[in-house]
Amino acid sequence: MSNSLAEKQFASNENPWKMLLFLLLAQLMVAFVGRSIGPLGVLIGEDLSLTKSQIGMLPAALFWARRSFQFQPAF
């Protein structure tokens, strides 16, 4: 019985590390996309027929979308 208890404890400790790795990868992908929008803005604008002001709003939209999902520790 002690063997199955140890296995359960190991399984419960394994999940937070998987979640941490997933969150780290997600943050890296969001940061990569956010940094790539600026240089690729001209190509994105041509494909989507956007004006220069609309292209300028792309990084701001990404920032506000990411900001709305961040945890607010002060509240």
VOMIFI-864963 format. One record per residue (C-alpha): x, y, z; residue number from 1. Coordinates in steps of 0.25 Angstrom, whole numbers, plus 5000, padded with zeros to 4 digits. Example, Ala and Ser with C-alpha at 12.3 -4.5 7.8 and 13.67 -1.06 7.14 Angstrom:
residues 2
[r [5049,4982,5031],1]
[r [5055,4996,5029],2]
***
This chain:
residues 75
[r [5000,5000,5000],1]
[r [5011,5010,5003],2]
[r [5016,5008,4989],3]
[r [5003,5012,4983],4]
[r [5003,5024,4992],5]
[r [5016,5028,4988],6]
[r [5012,5027,4973],7]
[r [5000,5036,4976],8]
[r [5009,5047,4982],9]
[r [5018,5046,4971],10]
[r [5007,5048,4961],11]
[r [5001,5060,4968],12]
[r [5015,5066,4968],13]
[r [5018,5064,4954],14]
[r [5006,5072,4949],15]
[r [5010,5086,4954],16]
[r [5023,5084,4946],17]
[r [5016,5081,4934],18]
[r [5007,5093,4935],19]
[r [5019,5102,4938],20]
[r [5026,5097,4925],21]
[r [5013,5099,4917],22]
[r [5012,5113,4923],23]
[r [5026,5116,4920],24]
[r [5025,5111,4905],25]
[r [5012,5119,4904],26]
[r [5019,5132,4909],27]
[r [5030,5130,4900],28]
[r [5021,5128,4888],29]
[r [5013,5141,4891],30]
[r [5026,5149,4893],31]
[r [5031,5143,4880],32]
[r [5018,5147,4872],33]
[r [5018,5161,4879],34]
[r [5032,5164,4875],35]
[r [5030,5159,4860],36]
[r [5018,5168,4858],37]
[r [5026,5180,4856],38]
[r [5036,5176,4845],39]
[r [5025,5168,4838],40]
[r [5015,5179,4839],41]
[r [5017,5183,4825],42]
[r [5014,5169,4819],43]
[r [5002,5167,4828],44]
[r [4997,5181,4824],45]
[r [4998,5177,4809],46]
[r [4991,5164,4811],47]
[r [4980,5169,4819],48]
[r [4979,5183,4812],49]
[r [4981,5191,4825],50]
[r [4985,5205,4826],51]
[r [4997,5209,4834],52]
[r [4989,5214,4846],53]
[r [4983,5200,4846],54]
[r [4996,5193,4845],55]
[r [5001,5202,4857],56]
[r [4989,5197,4865],57]
[r [4993,5182,4864],58]
[r [5004,5182,4875],59]
[r [4995,5190,4884],60]
[r [4983,5180,4882],61]
[r [4993,5169,4885],62]
[r [4998,5176,4898],63]
[r [4984,5179,4903],64]
[r [4979,5165,4900],65]
[r [4990,5159,4908],66]
[r [4989,5169,4919],67]
[r [4974,5166,4921],68]
[r [4978,5152,4924],69]
[r [4989,5154,4934],70]
[r [4987,5152,4949],71]
[r [4985,5165,4957],72]
[r [4992,5162,4970],73]
[r [4988,5176,4976],74]
[r [4974,5173,4976],75]
***
